[in-house]
């Protein structure tokens, strides 16, 4: 049984500040070790639960944060960008379930380091009138491949936001948010035990989990963080402008919508 583990960094124990999520400083170097350790705990748990093959997808920023030399030897790592399926690369390799590790709440929520895909570019994203964060958007992409989200970890806001989307998944709370950059975290060591136990239990519950499926055609609505970004995004002919900062486009699949969003995210670097 093959399992895909997608690992972000904002929901990892002990991570509260943007500096810990950006390359080029010592805080980040520590945080990526914590991220790798959490991935390893989930890999251990999944193997103990009965998984026989593990793909681990580095899903933060430039997609090269996990330290390959410290990664569990049983896992194959998917690293680097761009890639067509982004945070869900590997979901098309015959996996039985997806695990989301170190995830976070959507943009405009009160969660720790909450954002959706690109905090500079997107204020809010809706698919078929449902406002979603990264877990929801990429969970729907997995759903399109018939694969359920079976496990997730992050702060309390992430859990509260996503349990309704993935009702049978085991979602574990690693931190409690007081605000965007503050809250209470399990110690990294305790977090590893919680992650391992949760992952093991989640494998046993796979038969009860159903994929999160959004029926096409997909209508994607998005709100930019500034009118200048909306001006830029409207250069792409499929984008229609609703008002200063609200845009919409229709997509034949979730994958199509995700690829457009990631293209817009890449375009936004022009205005940084
Ligand atoms: Zn991230």
py3Dmol code that shows the C-alpha trace and the ligand (Angstrom):
import py3Dmol

protein = """\
ATOM      1  CA  UNK A   1       0.000   0.000   0.000  1.00  0.00           C
ATOM      2  CA  UNK A   2       1.499   3.260  -1.218  1.00  0.00           C
ATOM      3  CA  UNK A   3       0.934   6.525   0.689  1.00  0.00           C
ATOM      4  CA  UNK A   4       1.678  10.136  -0.292  1.00  0.00           C
ATOM      5  CA  UNK A   5       2.803  12.533   2.449  1.00  0.00           C
ATOM      6  CA  UNK A   6       2.716  16.250   1.585  1.00  0.00           C
ATOM      7  CA  UNK A   7       4.779  18.314   4.017  1.00  0.00           C
ATOM      8  CA  UNK A   8       4.468  22.073   4.600  1.00  0.00           C
ATOM      9  CA  UNK A   9       6.305  24.031   7.293  1.00  0.00           C
ATOM     10  CA  UNK A  10       3.883  26.604   8.783  1.00  0.00           C
ATOM     11  CA  UNK A  11       2.030  24.016  10.878  1.00  0.00           C
ATOM     12  CA  UNK A  12       5.146  22.387  12.348  1.00  0.00           C
ATOM     13  CA  UNK A  13       5.651  22.499  16.156  1.00  0.00           C
ATOM     14  CA  UNK A  14       7.685  25.528  17.231  1.00  0.00           C
ATOM     15  CA  UNK A  15       7.159  27.478  13.986  1.00  0.00           C
ATOM     16  CA  UNK A  16       5.385  30.837  14.447  1.00  0.00           C
ATOM     17  CA  UNK A  17       7.254  33.510  12.480  1.00  0.00           C
ATOM     18  CA  UNK A  18       7.725  34.102   8.717  1.00  0.00           C
ATOM     19  CA  UNK A  19      11.496  34.151   9.270  1.00  0.00           C
ATOM     20  CA  UNK A  20      11.302  30.452  10.181  1.00  0.00           C
ATOM     21  CA  UNK A  21       9.714  29.708   6.802  1.00  0.00           C
ATOM     22  CA  UNK A  22      12.133  31.601   4.535  1.00  0.00           C
ATOM     23  CA  UNK A  23      15.517  30.431   3.333  1.00  0.00           C
ATOM     24  CA  UNK A  24      18.577  32.482   4.136  1.00  0.00           C
ATOM     25  CA  UNK A  25      18.615  32.691   7.927  1.00  0.00           C
ATOM     26  CA  UNK A  26      19.489  30.419  10.847  1.00  0.00           C
ATOM     27  CA  UNK A  27      15.880  30.288  12.148  1.00  0.00           C
ATOM     28  CA  UNK A  28      14.850  28.652   8.864  1.00  0.00           C
ATOM     29  CA  UNK A  29      17.669  26.114   9.060  1.00  0.00           C
ATOM     30  CA  UNK A  30      16.341  25.000  12.452  1.00  0.00           C
ATOM     31  CA  UNK A  31      12.733  24.938  11.263  1.00  0.00           C
ATOM     32  CA  UNK A  32      13.502  22.735   8.255  1.00  0.00           C
ATOM     33  CA  UNK A  33      15.075  20.173  10.616  1.00  0.00           C
ATOM     34  CA  UNK A  34      11.860  20.203  12.671  1.00  0.00           C
ATOM     35  CA  UNK A  35       9.888  19.811   9.428  1.00  0.00           C
ATOM     36  CA  UNK A  36      12.000  16.827   8.380  1.00  0.00           C
ATOM     37  CA  UNK A  37      11.595  15.243  11.825  1.00  0.00           C
ATOM     38  CA  UNK A  38       7.794  15.602  11.629  1.00  0.00           C
ATOM     39  CA  UNK A  39       7.794  14.020   8.166  1.00  0.00           C
ATOM     40  CA  UNK A  40       9.845  11.123   9.547  1.00  0.00           C
ATOM     41  CA  UNK A  41       7.452  10.618  12.478  1.00  0.00           C
ATOM     42  CA  UNK A  42       4.519  10.376  10.064  1.00  0.00           C
ATOM     43  CA  UNK A  43       6.467   7.986   7.794  1.00  0.00           C
ATOM     44  CA  UNK A  44       7.215   5.759  10.831  1.00  0.00           C
ATOM     45  CA  UNK A  45       3.561   5.845  11.865  1.00  0.00           C
ATOM     46  CA  UNK A  46       2.336   5.052   8.354  1.00  0.00           C
ATOM     47  CA  UNK A  47       4.729   2.095   8.074  1.00  0.00           C
ATOM     48  CA  UNK A  48       3.657   0.819  11.504  1.00  0.00           C
ATOM     49  CA  UNK A  49       0.030   1.092  10.354  1.00  0.00           C
ATOM     50  CA  UNK A  50       0.660  -1.078   7.292  1.00  0.00           C
ATOM     51  CA  UNK A  51       1.900   1.228   4.514  1.00  0.00           C
ATOM     52  CA  UNK A  52       4.540  -0.474   2.400  1.00  0.00           C
ATOM     53  CA  UNK A  53       5.656   2.357   0.130  1.00  0.00           C
ATOM     54  CA  UNK A  54       5.983   6.070   0.950  1.00  0.00           C
ATOM     55  CA  UNK A  55       6.289   9.107  -1.294  1.00  0.00           C
ATOM     56  CA  UNK A  56       7.081  12.302   0.572  1.00  0.00           C
ATOM     57  CA  UNK A  57       6.312  15.556  -1.225  1.00  0.00           C
ATOM     58  CA  UNK A  58       8.102  18.733  -0.110  1.00  0.00           C
ATOM     59  CA  UNK A  59       5.255  21.253  -0.312  1.00  0.00           C
ATOM     60  CA  UNK A  60       6.656  24.524   1.002  1.00  0.00           C
ATOM     61  CA  UNK A  61       7.953  27.548  -0.924  1.00  0.00           C
ATOM     62  CA  UNK A  62      10.541  26.392  -3.438  1.00  0.00           C
ATOM     63  CA  UNK A  63       9.707  22.753  -2.571  1.00  0.00           C
ATOM     64  CA  UNK A  64      13.236  22.051  -1.341  1.00  0.00           C
ATOM     65  CA  UNK A  65      13.193  22.299   2.434  1.00  0.00           C
ATOM     66  CA  UNK A  66      13.285  18.689   3.647  1.00  0.00           C
ATOM     67  CA  UNK A  67      16.835  17.576   4.341  1.00  0.00           C
ATOM     68  CA  UNK A  68      17.291  14.502   2.136  1.00  0.00           C
ATOM     69  CA  UNK A  69      20.159  13.076   4.225  1.00  0.00           C
ATOM     70  CA  UNK A  70      17.978  13.149   7.353  1.00  0.00           C
ATOM     71  CA  UNK A  71      14.886  11.739   5.702  1.00  0.00           C
ATOM     72  CA  UNK A  72      13.599   8.263   6.625  1.00  0.00           C
ATOM     73  CA  UNK A  73      15.297   5.735   4.322  1.00  0.00           C
ATOM     74  CA  UNK A  74      11.993   4.043   3.466  1.00  0.00           C
ATOM     75  CA  UNK A  75      10.640   7.173   1.735  1.00  0.00           C
ATOM     76  CA  UNK A  76      11.237   8.505  -1.753  1.00  0.00           C
ATOM     77  CA  UNK A  77      11.249  12.315  -1.812  1.00  0.00           C
ATOM     78  CA  UNK A  78       9.590  14.550  -4.418  1.00  0.00           C
ATOM     79  CA  UNK A  79      11.519  17.837  -4.405  1.00  0.00           C
ATOM     80  CA  UNK A  80      11.811  21.035  -6.453  1.00  0.00           C
ATOM     81  CA  UNK A  81       9.513  23.149  -8.597  1.00  0.00           C
ATOM     82  CA  UNK A  82       7.715  23.847 -10.835  1.00  0.00           C
ATOM     83  CA  UNK A  83       5.655  20.688 -11.004  1.00  0.00           C
ATOM     84  CA  UNK A  84       2.202  20.273 -12.488  1.00  0.00           C
ATOM     85  CA  UNK A  85       0.467  18.924  -9.380  1.00  0.00           C
ATOM     86  CA  UNK A  86       2.356  21.121  -6.902  1.00  0.00           C
ATOM     87  CA  UNK A  87       1.713  20.111  -3.290  1.00  0.00           C
ATOM     88  CA  UNK A  88      -0.041  16.959  -4.583  1.00  0.00           C
ATOM     89  CA  UNK A  89       2.690  15.641  -6.919  1.00  0.00           C
ATOM     90  CA  UNK A  90       2.765  11.879  -6.565  1.00  0.00           C
ATOM     91  CA  UNK A  91      -1.002  11.540  -6.133  1.00  0.00           C
ATOM     92  CA  UNK A  92      -1.124  10.103  -9.666  1.00  0.00           C
ATOM     93  CA  UNK A  93       1.230   7.241  -8.690  1.00  0.00           C
ATOM     94  CA  UNK A  94      -1.438   4.835  -7.427  1.00  0.00           C
ATOM     95  CA  UNK A  95      -1.521   5.967  -3.792  1.00  0.00           C
ATOM     96  CA  UNK A  96      -4.198   4.770  -1.341  1.00  0.00           C
ATOM     97  CA  UNK A  97      -4.297   7.989   0.682  1.00  0.00           C
ATOM     98  CA  UNK A  98      -2.750  11.403   1.240  1.00  0.00           C
ATOM     99  CA  UNK A  99      -1.362  12.750   4.513  1.00  0.00           C
ATOM    100  CA  UNK A 100      -0.940  16.513   5.031  1.00  0.00           C
ATOM    101  CA  UNK A 101       1.790  17.400   7.541  1.00  0.00           C
ATOM    102  CA  UNK A 102       2.627  20.884   8.891  1.00  0.00           C
ATOM    103  CA  UNK A 103      -0.341  22.469   7.121  1.00  0.00           C
ATOM    104  CA  UNK A 104      -2.027  25.760   8.125  1.00  0.00           C
ATOM    105  CA  UNK A 105      -5.310  27.670   7.978  1.00  0.00           C
ATOM    106  CA  UNK A 106      -6.464  29.537   4.912  1.00  0.00           C
ATOM    107  CA  UNK A 107      -5.789  33.197   4.170  1.00  0.00           C
ATOM    108  CA  UNK A 108      -7.818  35.645   6.339  1.00  0.00           C
ATOM    109  CA  UNK A 109      -8.317  33.021   9.057  1.00  0.00           C
ATOM    110  CA  UNK A 110      -6.927  33.599  12.562  1.00  0.00           C
ATOM    111  CA  UNK A 111      -4.473  30.720  12.212  1.00  0.00           C
ATOM    112  CA  UNK A 112      -0.711  30.737  12.719  1.00  0.00           C
ATOM    113  CA  UNK A 113       1.017  31.849   9.470  1.00  0.00           C
ATOM    114  CA  UNK A 114      -2.316  31.387   7.671  1.00  0.00           C
ATOM    115  CA  UNK A 115      -2.282  32.000   3.919  1.00  0.00           C
ATOM    116  CA  UNK A 116      -3.476  30.441   0.681  1.00  0.00           C
ATOM    117  CA  UNK A 117      -0.760  29.449  -1.820  1.00  0.00           C
ATOM    118  CA  UNK A 118       0.885  32.894  -1.919  1.00  0.00           C
ATOM    119  CA  UNK A 119       0.318  35.445   0.850  1.00  0.00           C
ATOM    120  CA  UNK A 120       1.535  38.293  -1.370  1.00  0.00           C
ATOM    121  CA  UNK A 121      -0.919  37.510  -4.177  1.00  0.00           C
ATOM    122  CA  UNK A 122      -4.123  35.894  -2.919  1.00  0.00           C
ATOM    123  CA  UNK A 123      -6.445  37.194  -0.184  1.00  0.00           C
ATOM    124  CA  UNK A 124      -9.108  34.530  -0.733  1.00  0.00           C
ATOM    125  CA  UNK A 125      -9.829  31.615  -3.070  1.00  0.00           C
ATOM    126  CA  UNK A 126     -13.146  29.871  -3.746  1.00  0.00           C
ATOM    127  CA  UNK A 127     -13.764  26.738  -5.799  1.00  0.00           C
ATOM    128  CA  UNK A 128     -17.435  26.283  -6.732  1.00  0.00           C
ATOM    129  CA  UNK A 129     -18.409  28.941  -4.156  1.00  0.00           C
ATOM    130  CA  UNK A 130     -16.633  27.126  -1.329  1.00  0.00           C
ATOM    131  CA  UNK A 131     -13.828  29.176   0.227  1.00  0.00           C
ATOM    132  CA  UNK A 132     -10.801  26.896   0.585  1.00  0.00           C
ATOM    133  CA  UNK A 133      -7.224  27.009   1.827  1.00  0.00           C
ATOM    134  CA  UNK A 134      -4.343  24.896   0.577  1.00  0.00           C
ATOM    135  CA  UNK A 135      -5.618  21.747   2.299  1.00  0.00           C
ATOM    136  CA  UNK A 136      -9.039  22.106   0.667  1.00  0.00           C
ATOM    137  CA  UNK A 137      -7.740  23.019  -2.792  1.00  0.00           C
ATOM    138  CA  UNK A 138      -5.152  20.236  -2.877  1.00  0.00           C
ATOM    139  CA  UNK A 139      -7.530  17.831  -1.126  1.00  0.00           C
ATOM    140  CA  UNK A 140      -9.935  18.435  -4.027  1.00  0.00           C
ATOM    141  CA  UNK A 141      -7.088  17.787  -6.466  1.00  0.00           C
ATOM    142  CA  UNK A 142      -6.416  14.460  -4.729  1.00  0.00           C
ATOM    143  CA  UNK A 143     -10.170  13.802  -4.876  1.00  0.00           C
ATOM    144  CA  UNK A 144     -10.073  14.220  -8.638  1.00  0.00           C
ATOM    145  CA  UNK A 145      -7.620  11.281  -8.711  1.00  0.00           C
ATOM    146  CA  UNK A 146      -9.977   9.296  -6.448  1.00  0.00           C
ATOM    147  CA  UNK A 147      -7.598   9.600  -3.479  1.00  0.00           C
ATOM    148  CA  UNK A 148      -8.850  10.558   0.012  1.00  0.00           C
ATOM    149  CA  UNK A 149      -7.074  12.783   2.523  1.00  0.00           C
ATOM    150  CA  UNK A 150      -6.621  10.420   5.482  1.00  0.00           C
ATOM    151  CA  UNK A 151      -4.465  12.457   7.880  1.00  0.00           C
ATOM    152  CA  UNK A 152      -3.525  16.065   8.593  1.00  0.00           C
ATOM    153  CA  UNK A 153      -1.555  18.064  11.146  1.00  0.00           C
ATOM    154  CA  UNK A 154      -1.340  21.746  11.950  1.00  0.00           C
ATOM    155  CA  UNK A 155      -2.828  24.274  14.354  1.00  0.00           C
ATOM    156  CA  UNK A 156      -6.351  24.263  15.799  1.00  0.00           C
ATOM    157  CA  UNK A 157      -7.566  26.581  13.031  1.00  0.00           C
ATOM    158  CA  UNK A 158      -6.357  24.168  10.350  1.00  0.00           C
ATOM    159  CA  UNK A 159      -8.146  21.287  12.083  1.00  0.00           C
ATOM    160  CA  UNK A 160     -11.410  23.191  12.597  1.00  0.00           C
ATOM    161  CA  UNK A 161     -11.407  24.433   8.999  1.00  0.00           C
ATOM    162  CA  UNK A 162     -10.655  21.091   7.353  1.00  0.00           C
ATOM    163  CA  UNK A 163     -12.377  18.424   9.455  1.00  0.00           C
ATOM    164  CA  UNK A 164     -15.712  19.164   7.684  1.00  0.00           C
ATOM    165  CA  UNK A 165     -14.011  18.628   4.282  1.00  0.00           C
ATOM    166  CA  UNK A 166     -12.356  15.349   5.328  1.00  0.00           C
ATOM    167  CA  UNK A 167     -14.739  14.011   8.000  1.00  0.00           C
ATOM    168  CA  UNK A 168     -13.144  10.550   8.380  1.00  0.00           C
ATOM    169  CA  UNK A 169      -9.538  11.795   8.304  1.00  0.00           C
ATOM    170  CA  UNK A 170      -7.416  11.826  11.461  1.00  0.00           C
ATOM    171  CA  UNK A 171      -6.510  15.505  11.965  1.00  0.00           C
ATOM    172  CA  UNK A 172      -4.164  16.266  14.862  1.00  0.00           C
ATOM    173  CA  UNK A 173      -3.619  19.611  16.603  1.00  0.00           C
ATOM    174  CA  UNK A 174       0.043  20.465  17.093  1.00  0.00           C
ATOM    175  CA  UNK A 175      -0.388  24.133  18.063  1.00  0.00           C
ATOM    176  CA  UNK A 176      -3.144  26.430  19.316  1.00  0.00           C
ATOM    177  CA  UNK A 177      -3.282  29.838  17.649  1.00  0.00           C
ATOM    178  CA  UNK A 178      -3.480  33.099  19.561  1.00  0.00           C
ATOM    179  CA  UNK A 179      -2.835  35.029  16.363  1.00  0.00           C
ATOM    180  CA  UNK A 180      -0.971  35.071  13.084  1.00  0.00           C
ATOM    181  CA  UNK A 181       2.424  34.821  14.797  1.00  0.00           C
ATOM    182  CA  UNK A 182       1.601  33.638  18.296  1.00  0.00           C
ATOM    183  CA  UNK A 183       0.172  30.697  20.170  1.00  0.00           C
ATOM    184  CA  UNK A 184       0.989  27.576  22.163  1.00  0.00           C
ATOM    185  CA  UNK A 185       2.870  24.639  20.658  1.00  0.00           C
ATOM    186  CA  UNK A 186       3.515  21.087  21.750  1.00  0.00           C
ATOM    187  CA  UNK A 187       7.228  20.578  22.230  1.00  0.00           C
ATOM    188  CA  UNK A 188       8.719  19.254  18.994  1.00  0.00           C
ATOM    189  CA  UNK A 189       9.442  15.937  20.738  1.00  0.00           C
ATOM    190  CA  UNK A 190       5.859  15.482  21.970  1.00  0.00           C
ATOM    191  CA  UNK A 191       4.577  16.477  18.544  1.00  0.00           C
ATOM    192  CA  UNK A 192       6.509  13.574  16.993  1.00  0.00           C
ATOM    193  CA  UNK A 193       4.702  11.069  19.231  1.00  0.00           C
ATOM    194  CA  UNK A 194       1.293  12.589  18.434  1.00  0.00           C
ATOM    195  CA  UNK A 195       2.077  12.546  14.705  1.00  0.00           C
ATOM    196  CA  UNK A 196       3.291   8.954  14.737  1.00  0.00           C
ATOM    197  CA  UNK A 197       0.253   7.673  16.665  1.00  0.00           C
ATOM    198  CA  UNK A 198      -2.144   9.669  14.472  1.00  0.00           C
ATOM    199  CA  UNK A 199      -0.558   8.477  11.239  1.00  0.00           C
ATOM    200  CA  UNK A 200      -0.687   4.844  12.347  1.00  0.00           C
ATOM    201  CA  UNK A 201      -4.368   5.149  13.280  1.00  0.00           C
ATOM    202  CA  UNK A 202      -5.142   6.935   9.993  1.00  0.00           C
ATOM    203  CA  UNK A 203      -3.851   4.027   7.889  1.00  0.00           C
ATOM    204  CA  UNK A 204      -6.280   1.685   9.636  1.00  0.00           C
ATOM    205  CA  UNK A 205      -9.168   4.017   8.833  1.00  0.00           C
ATOM    206  CA  UNK A 206      -8.490   4.275   5.070  1.00  0.00           C
ATOM    207  CA  UNK A 207     -11.475   2.041   4.148  1.00  0.00           C
ATOM    208  CA  UNK A 208     -13.830   4.551   5.837  1.00  0.00           C
ATOM    209  CA  UNK A 209     -12.390   7.616   4.057  1.00  0.00           C
ATOM    210  CA  UNK A 210     -13.940   9.042   0.908  1.00  0.00           C
ATOM    211  CA  UNK A 211     -12.248  11.407  -1.562  1.00  0.00           C
ATOM    212  CA  UNK A 212     -13.239  15.106  -1.408  1.00  0.00           C
ATOM    213  CA  UNK A 213     -14.720  15.558  -4.875  1.00  0.00           C
ATOM    214  CA  UNK A 214     -15.742  18.849  -6.489  1.00  0.00           C
ATOM    215  CA  UNK A 215     -17.809  18.279  -9.630  1.00  0.00           C
ATOM    216  CA  UNK A 216     -16.575  20.045 -12.796  1.00  0.00           C
ATOM    217  CA  UNK A 217     -16.982  22.563 -14.352  1.00  0.00           C
ATOM    218  CA  UNK A 218     -14.979  24.289 -11.618  1.00  0.00           C
ATOM    219  CA  UNK A 219     -15.677  27.974 -11.076  1.00  0.00           C
ATOM    220  CA  UNK A 220     -12.687  29.558  -9.384  1.00  0.00           C
ATOM    221  CA  UNK A 221     -13.134  32.934  -7.776  1.00  0.00           C
ATOM    222  CA  UNK A 222     -10.196  34.723  -6.246  1.00  0.00           C
ATOM    223  CA  UNK A 223      -9.537  37.935  -4.420  1.00  0.00           C
ATOM    224  CA  UNK A 224      -6.152  39.579  -4.896  1.00  0.00           C
ATOM    225  CA  UNK A 225      -4.349  41.528  -2.189  1.00  0.00           C
ATOM    226  CA  UNK A 226      -4.272  44.651  -4.416  1.00  0.00           C
ATOM    227  CA  UNK A 227      -5.901  46.062  -7.581  1.00  0.00           C
ATOM    228  CA  UNK A 228      -2.438  46.160  -9.216  1.00  0.00           C
ATOM    229  CA  UNK A 229      -2.237  42.379  -8.918  1.00  0.00           C
ATOM    230  CA  UNK A 230      -5.714  42.086 -10.419  1.00  0.00           C
ATOM    231  CA  UNK A 231      -4.535  44.263 -13.362  1.00  0.00           C
ATOM    232  CA  UNK A 232      -1.623  41.882 -13.849  1.00  0.00           C
ATOM    233  CA  UNK A 233      -3.651  38.658 -13.564  1.00  0.00           C
ATOM    234  CA  UNK A 234      -6.208  39.943 -16.112  1.00  0.00           C
ATOM    235  CA  UNK A 235      -3.458  39.840 -18.750  1.00  0.00           C
ATOM    236  CA  UNK A 236      -4.264  36.146 -18.861  1.00  0.00           C
ATOM    237  CA  UNK A 237      -7.286  36.021 -21.219  1.00  0.00           C
ATOM    238  CA  UNK A 238      -9.250  33.381 -19.264  1.00  0.00           C
ATOM    239  CA  UNK A 239      -9.485  35.664 -16.208  1.00  0.00           C
ATOM    240  CA  UNK A 240     -12.599  37.834 -15.869  1.00  0.00           C
ATOM    241  CA  UNK A 241     -12.668  40.826 -13.560  1.00  0.00           C
ATOM    242  CA  UNK A 242     -15.603  41.211 -11.182  1.00  0.00           C
ATOM    243  CA  UNK A 243     -14.339  44.386  -9.491  1.00  0.00           C
ATOM    244  CA  UNK A 244     -11.090  45.966  -8.260  1.00  0.00           C
ATOM    245  CA  UNK A 245      -9.762  42.882  -6.530  1.00  0.00           C
ATOM    246  CA  UNK A 246     -12.203  40.042  -7.316  1.00  0.00           C
ATOM    247  CA  UNK A 247     -11.577  37.814 -10.335  1.00  0.00           C
ATOM    248  CA  UNK A 248     -13.094  34.646 -11.723  1.00  0.00           C
ATOM    249  CA  UNK A 249     -12.341  31.936 -14.267  1.00  0.00           C
ATOM    250  CA  UNK A 250     -13.842  28.606 -15.135  1.00  0.00           C
ATOM    251  CA  UNK A 251     -11.868  25.396 -15.355  1.00  0.00           C
ATOM    252  CA  UNK A 252     -12.673  21.940 -16.746  1.00  0.00           C
ATOM    253  CA  UNK A 253     -11.007  20.300 -13.727  1.00  0.00           C
ATOM    254  CA  UNK A 254      -9.481  21.045 -10.320  1.00  0.00           C
ATOM    255  CA  UNK A 255      -6.071  20.328 -11.826  1.00  0.00           C
ATOM    256  CA  UNK A 256      -6.652  23.052 -14.431  1.00  0.00           C
ATOM    257  CA  UNK A 257      -7.694  25.525 -11.711  1.00  0.00           C
ATOM    258  CA  UNK A 258      -4.653  24.676  -9.564  1.00  0.00           C
ATOM    259  CA  UNK A 259      -2.318  25.147 -12.531  1.00  0.00           C
ATOM    260  CA  UNK A 260      -3.839  28.561 -13.288  1.00  0.00           C
ATOM    261  CA  UNK A 261      -3.528  29.600  -9.632  1.00  0.00           C
ATOM    262  CA  UNK A 262       0.115  28.504  -9.546  1.00  0.00           C
ATOM    263  CA  UNK A 263       0.788  30.384 -12.805  1.00  0.00           C
ATOM    264  CA  UNK A 264      -0.753  33.547 -11.319  1.00  0.00           C
ATOM    265  CA  UNK A 265       1.311  33.046  -8.180  1.00  0.00           C
ATOM    266  CA  UNK A 266       4.468  32.879 -10.325  1.00  0.00           C
ATOM    267  CA  UNK A 267       3.385  36.009 -12.265  1.00  0.00           C
ATOM    268  CA  UNK A 268       2.914  37.929  -9.007  1.00  0.00           C
ATOM    269  CA  UNK A 269       6.683  37.968  -8.419  1.00  0.00           C
ATOM    270  CA  UNK A 270       6.822  40.705 -11.092  1.00  0.00           C
ATOM    271  CA  UNK A 271       5.146  43.123  -8.654  1.00  0.00           C
ATOM    272  CA  UNK A 272       7.023  42.168  -5.485  1.00  0.00           C
TER     273      UNK A 272
END
"""
ligand_1 = """\
1
ZN
Zn 4.262 26.682 3.304
"""
view = py3Dmol.view(width=600, height=400)
view.addModel(protein, "pdb")
view.setStyle({"model": 0}, {"cartoon": {"style": "trace"}})
view.addModel(ligand_1, "xyz")
view.setStyle({"model": 1}, {"stick": {}})
view.zoomTo()
view.show()
